[in-house]
Amino acid sequence: MIETVARTLLAGEHHLLVTHEHPDGDALGSTLALAHSLEQLCKRVTLFCIDEIPEAFRFLPRAEWFRRDCILGNFDVVTIIDCGDVKRTGIAERIKSFALGRRQLINIDHHQRNDLHKLATINYVDYEASSAAELVLPLVQQLGVKIDSAIATCLLTGLYNDTGGFKHSNTSPAVLRQASTLLSAGARLKLIRQHVSSHKSIQALRLWGIALSRIQYHETLQLVSSLIRHEDLLECDATQEDLAGCVNLLNSVPGARAAMLIVELPDGRIKASVRTEQDEVDVAQLAQLFGGGGIRKAAGFSFEGRCVETVDGWRIQTTIDRSTLPFPLPQSEFLTA
């Protein structure tokens, strides 16, 4: 498969690389690494992400290459990276139209739920991979380009992001071997760590404090959870980006099988991020029940709802029918009709 992807990329002259909305370090690092590689091969490359690049990742070499709009008619090959759902590209209808034109559409991903399979002409997907970066590195090697410091830094950022700084259980021997290769090629681990793990604004720390103050442990589900209201973001002068990594901290509570961070959005929806370190727990399946997706140990979803204050704290009010869920979700704990 990797040889087919490489041949297709080499045959095309004008490439569009697309990643998902609300991009993280893996999405951005993997996409930029492939862009740098194609540029070395003298290809024309356009990068697209519908959302702004979070400040934490603007240190990535040529992060300014990303555009927030594009027309699909002028490209020989469109490659979608780290995107488990075509809707998360933000240009789903344009992607579908491009695919109907029988042109080359490549899907590079590691998420379990991926509806791009049906649209793509080539699927380079591995559900066992820790990250898209783990898939892009051998692809770059197959293309025969020199892995310079820029490519190495981008790919190491992807590995670092999706393994939680090499702390999560998806940090396999293969991941560490790749990290070693990238460090030898000039990847800047200290810079990555400073921006991804250590860089927290005053606004972000205040917001994390609110999240920690609302932490709950749900005995039945063995789930740690917390909640952030839209008003909390406004009061802290913070954004959703400032919550990046917070759910991983919740997931460090001993005895918990999973952690969930619930965030109230300004459009009347609720966003939930779920993490686990337990091999027997698949949070992607939970996310899929609500129309979301992800990988076994990191997933997310959203639904219509709002935060409501009660005598003993905050609760989520939603129209979700709890009887359709294959697990107990007590009204007094999470959701209220």
N, C-alpha and C positions, 0 to 999 in steps of 0.2 A: 504493500500500500504506500509506504513512504516513497518508494521509487516513482510511483505513478504521480503522487503529489508534486514531487520535485520536477518531473518531466513537464507537467502541466504549467508549473510556475515558470520554468525556463522557456517554454514555448510562447508564453504571453509577453507582450511588450508594455501594456498599460494595465496596472493592477490597482484594484480597490481593496483595502484591508478594513474590515469592520469589526468592532467589538461592542460589548453590551453597554446598556445604560448604567448610570452610577458606577463607573468603572473602578476596579481595584488594581492592586499592583500586578497581579497575574495577567489580567486583561490588557493593561497598558504595556507592561514589560514584554509580553509575548508578541504583541502586535508590533511594537517598535523594533524588537529584535529582527522580526521577519522583514520589516521595512528597510532597516539598515542593510540587511543581506541582499535584498533585491536591488537596492541602490548600488551596492558594490558590483552587481551584475549589469549595471547601466540600464535598468528598467525604470519606467515612469511609475511612480507610486503615489497614491492618494490614501490618506488615513481618515477614517470617519468614526466619530463617537457622538451620539446625540446630546450628551451632557458635557458640561465643562470638566476639565481635568482637575481632580482634587489637588489642593495645594501640596499635600504630602508627597505627591508623585511628580510634581513639576520639575524635580531635579533630574528626571530621566533624560538621557541625551535625545534631543530633538522632540521633546514632548509637545512643542509648539506646532509640530507638523499636523496634529489632529485638527480636522475641520468638523463643523457641526451641521453641515448640509452638503449634499452631493447629488449629482444626476447620474443615474446608472447606465445611461446609453453609450458612454464612450469607453467602456472598459472591456478588455479581453477576458480578464479573470477577476472574479470577486471571491475573496477569501474571508470567511467569518470565523473569528477566533474567540474561544472561551465563552460561547453564548449558548445556553441550554434551551433557549426558546426564541424563535424568530421574532416574536413580539418585543423581546428585549433589545433588539437592534434599534427600535424606534422608527424603522422604515420598512416594516413587514410587507406592505403591499408592493413597494418598489422592488424588494427582494424577490417576491413571488413573480412579478412581471418579468424580471431579469431571468429567472429560472425557466419561465415558459418560453423564452426566446432561444432555448436550447444552447445557451452559452455556458461556459465553465463556471460552476459555483462549488467552491471547496469549503467543507465544514471541518474545522479543527477544534476538538473539544474533549472534555473529560467528565461532563455532567451526565447523570443517568437519564434525565428527561431531556430529550433533544428532538424536537419536531422538525429540525432542519434536515434530518435524514431523508425525508421524502422529497425535499426540494433539491438537495445537493447532487451534483453529478459525481462528486468524490467525497466520501466520508472517511476522515482520518480521526478516529475516535477511540479512546481507551478509557473505560470506566474505572480501571484500577490505577490510572495515573494520578499523581498528587495534584497536578496542575496542568494548564495548557503549556507552560514553559517546559515541562518535562517532555512534551511531545515536539515542541518547536526546536529544541536543541538538536536532536538527531536529524531533523529536517534541514536545518541550517548546515549541518555537517554534510548531508547528502548533496546539498547545492554546491558544495565545494568552495564556499567563500571563507575568507580568513575571519576567525572569531576574534575581533579586536576588543578593546576595553569597553566600548559603547555597547556592543552586542552582549558581551559577557555580563555587564552591569544590568542590562534590561532583563536578561533571562534569570539572573540570580535574584533579582527583585521578585520575579514571578514565583520562583521556588520558595523564597523567604516568606512571601505574603501568604501563600496557600498552605504552608506547613506551620504557620504561626511562629516564624523565626526558628524553624527546625525543632519545635517542641511538640507538635501534634503527632499522633500515631501514624500518620501517612508519611512520616519521614523515613523512607525505606533506604536500604543500602544503595539502590539505584539513584535515589535523590542525592545522597551524600557523595556518591561518585561524580554525579553531574556537577554538584557544587564545587568539588575539588577541581574539576576540569575548568570551570568558569573562573575560579579564583586564580588558577595558573595562567589564564588568558587575560587577567587584569581587571576582573570584576571588583568593584569598590564596596566591599561588605560594610566597612565602617560608615560610609555615606548612606548606604541602604538602611542600616540599623538606626542611624540618627533620624532619618526622615520617616521611616515606617513605624518604628517602635518607640523612639525616645522623644519625638517631636509632638508635644501636646501644648496647645495654647491655654491661656487662662480660661477662656470660654469653654474649651473642651473639658478641662479639669472640673470646672463648676458643674457642668452637665453630668459628668461621670459621678460626681458626688451625689447628685440627685438620684441617679439610677441606683447607686449603692444604698442610699437611704431607704429605697422602696423595695429592696430585695425580699423575696418570699421563697419559702420552700414548700412545695406541694407534695405531701407525704404519699398520696396514692400514686402519683405519676413519677415520684422521685425526680422532680423537675424544679430547678431554680429559675425564677423569673423576676423581671423588673419591668417597669413601665416609664415611658417618657411622654409627657403631653406636648402638644404643639406650643402651648403657652410657656413651657419650660425652655424650649428653644429660643423663643422670643425674649424671655427674661434674662437668659444667659448670653444673648446676642450670638447664638451659636447656630450651626447648620447640622443637617443629618451626617455630613462628613465627619463632624467632630465626635460622632459615636463609633467610628470605625475601631474595632478591637474591643469594645466594651463587653460584648457578649462573650468573648473569649475569657475575660476576667471573671464573669459570672460562672463560667464553666469550670472554674478552678475549685469550686466548693467540694470538699470531700463527701463522698456518699451520693452525690447527684449523678443521675444517669444522663442528663442533658440540661442545657440552659437555653432560655428564651428571652430575648429582649424585644419588647413591644413598643412601637413608636407611633404616636398619633400624627397623621399627615394633615396638611392644611386643606386637602381636597375632600375631607370626609371619609378617608380610608385609614385603615390600621395596617402597619407593616410589622412583620415579625421576622426576626432572625434567630435561627436555632443552631446550636452546636452540641456535639457530643464527642467524647473520647472512647466510648464503649464500642467494642467491635460488634456486639450483638444488637446495637441500636442503629436504625437507619432513619435519620431525620428527613431524608429526601422523600421517603414515603409519606411522612406526616405532611410535609409541604405540598405534596401532590394532591392531598385531600382537599386543600384549599386553593388549588389551581396554581400553586407555586412549583418550585423545583430546586435543584442543587445536586450535591453529591452526598454520599452516605453520612458524612460527619459534619457537613456544613450546608445549610439550606435556608430558604426564606419563602415567604408568601405574603399576600396582602388581601384584605377584604374590607367591605363597607362596615364602618362602625365608628364609635366615639368613646372617649374616656368619660366616666361619670364618677363623681365623688360620692362616697358612702360614709357611714359612721365609722367604719373600720378601715378606711383607705380608699383606693381607687379601683374601679372595675371597668371592664370593657362591655359596652352595650352594643349588641349586634343582632341582626335578624337571622344569623346562622341557625339552622335546625340541628340541635345537638344529637337528635335521634339518628341522623345520617352518619355520625362519626363512629368508627369501630372501636372506640375506647371511651372510658368514663371521663367526663369533663364537668365536674360539679358546678352548679349554677353559682354557688357561694364563692367559688374559687376564681374562675376566669371569666366566663361569658354569661351574660344575662339576656334574656329574651326581651 
